[in-house]
Amino acid sequence: MPVWLREHSWRQSLTAVYLSLPLRGARATAANIFCSEQYLKVSIPPFLFEAVLYAPIDDTNSTAKIGNGNIFFTLYKKEPAIWDSLTLANADKEKLQHLRENAILEVQEKAKEETKAKKITKQENKKYALEATMKLEEAERKRIEDLKEKERQKVTKELELWKNQQKDGDKYKSIQAKEELHQEKEPLKERKNEKLNKTRIPNEGSSKTRLKSTRGCGGSCSIFSQDLKEEQLPAPRAAATIKVNFTPRVFPTALRESRVAEEEEWLHKQAEARRIINSDLSELEDLKEEEKNPDWLKDKGNKMFAMGDYLGAVNAYNLAVRLNNKLPLLYLNRAACHLKLRNLHKAIEDSSKALELLTPPVPDNENARVKAHVRRGTAFCQLELYTEGLQDYEAALKIDPKNKIIEKDAEKIRQLIQGTMQSS
Amino acid sequence: MSAVLGLERPQVVSHVQQALSYTVFDCKWVPRSARLMCLGSAARGTGIIQLYELHGARLEVLREIEKPKPIKCGTFGATSLQQRYLATGDFDGNLNIWNLEAPEIPVYSVKGHKEIINSIDGVGGLGIGEGAPEIVTGSRDGTVKVWDPRQKDTPVANMEPVQGESKRDCWTVAFGNAYNQEERVVCAGYDNGDIKLFDLKTMSLRWETNIKNGVCSVEFDRKDINMNKLVATSLEGKFHVFDMRTQHQTKGFASVSEKAQKSTIWQVRHLPQNRDIFMTSGGSGSLHLWKYEYPAQRSKKDSEGSEMGVAGSLSLLQNVTLSTQPISSLDWSPDKKGLCVCGAFDQTVRVLIVTKLNKI
């Protein structure tokens, strides 16, 4: 049950009513006051004060001042008149209820309208602000454009001026040159010598005099100056060629830093694919990664050969051949090992295989072919098949005629053959 | 475009734009005039040379010449000021020198290369420098050849790959160091990132390096002085500036490099009136104007006591985007400071004015 506040005091003038409501200790805010045209309510739980006013008031302009433990209302009357009392006397319950409801509705309506109005003003303000900034920016842009335009015009004028100067300069110089021509036609030879002397002094001075005499001249003058010029210019250079080496690049496209990573990956994949051509998967599982690479194995074999471990080298080469039987160098090196091990037949076989793989015979594999022939030749000779050996040596000589060692050895074999032929 | 308050920096102002009906590969100013040449390839597969004159705010066509093969590059560098013959390289490997007054028959013609001539440069003409006028061409067949217009059919120098070596495309060539009658160098850039410096006096390779990206354009800051700086631009938006005054035996020349943009830098051109300012043009249709500042000491001694160069620093003066397509060619006017022409693959040639260069 609310506690009714009844100790209010009021006084009035023709246009306004002044109502003072003590609060009895409660704190009031604007939210506790509910006011419409004819109804006033202050509700601060548990306190309650309500009044159905005698006549309608202008609630938008009326004020309520909260402070000092009471609320002081200043209510402006709609119609200036003197009220008999603050509230309507004969208010029965239903009427009161009705009035209350109306009041609430009225206030709600008013609130709605107010928010609408606020929205509209806000939008308008925004629009205005936007337009104002746009104008400012427009002005700024225009200023810059104008400055640029001015510059452009200034430069255009300068250009035109310069162009005209050029034309005048040309005309002037052609007139001058014509005058000179008239003068020149007599002491022709002297002038020529003079000019020659002048132009012998190196530097811009000479080029200017050259220019002056040739600018704007007609045909007759040009031959004269042409001769002069040709006398001054050095002869064409002696033709020569410079050989150039390029930084190696596999791809025909241009080099781009951003593509380098992709390209490296591609090349790596290609190398991987080349590594294992013939492979027996079951045996290879035991091998280490490096040992599956024929190139690595070849290197290993070479090292072992250099140290004298010929059997080990042969093993390495064997494994390499199993992995990739198309590399001629493997057979070539294995032949060398066999020679050292005196497995002459095997040496011959391997050199032959190497030679087979080294077709077509091109300058690039000359070295390899020479070696193959020499090794086979040596093997033949050690088997005392001197004629075959000589054939190989001569083939080697054919590829590399400048090799003295091969020549000497071939001579020796020839001698041997002749010796045996003589003795038999 | 960068909006600059106070406009203290040089501005790149577009003066004239001209739409063309062919693809323009090269554009050059005709020396001592307000005329310019555009070289390119028409859609029907023929070569076009157009001569324009600048009249106020527009370009007027003075002459249009059609040739059987598309033309890739051209230069006025090796002719005299009076003759002003244009040397061109075309898609078929032919080097021709034309007299523009009588363009039906070339003054000099040779089938110099087996494949397209990518780049051409001339030295010794226009009253600049001394020595014989020469033209150098670089081609996709991997060779760089130097020609003297007085000698028919054979080049006076030929830089070709060693027998059996696979060739790389030569994308750009430039002359330099032509400060007296004997000295000359040719710098060539290749698609595998190689830059090679050939000395024509000793007919040998003087220096080489690899900048890890295909080299699109090389230029010395001046052709006719003791070589001072070399700018090399490449793919991937990078360019390098080499200080060419001090060569170290192993380290070569000192350099500073800059990554300007994500796209290829097609061209670099130094301002003829100030050799420390240059413009680079990019594949994104932009132009960047740079200034090089020298270091306090241009050379210093290394640990063994031999001289090595010190590279300076670069600052970007201005940057502007003109087109959506690459700007493939650029040329400063030798007569008017700040006037330049650029041709782009959107079939437009633009005349630009760069202002406030006097204040740099």
Interface residues (C-beta under 8 A of the other chain):
Chain A: I144 L147 K148 E151 R152 V155 T156 E158 L159 E160 W162 K163 Q166 P202 S207 R210 L211 T214 R215 C217 S222 K229 L233 P234 A235 P236 R237 A238 A239 A240 T241 I242 K243 V244 N245 F246 T247 R249 T253 A254 L255 R256 E257 S258 V260
Chain B: A3 L7 Q11 V13 H15 R32 S33 A34 L54 G56 A57 S80 L81 Q82 G127 E130 G131 A132 P133 E134 G142 V146 D148 R150 Q151 T154 P155 V156 A157 N158 M159 E160 P161 V162 E165 S166 K167 R168 D169 Q181 E182 Y190 D191 N192 G193 D194 K196 F198 L200 M203 S204 L205 N210 K212 N213 G214 L235 E236 D335 K336 G338 L339 I353 T355
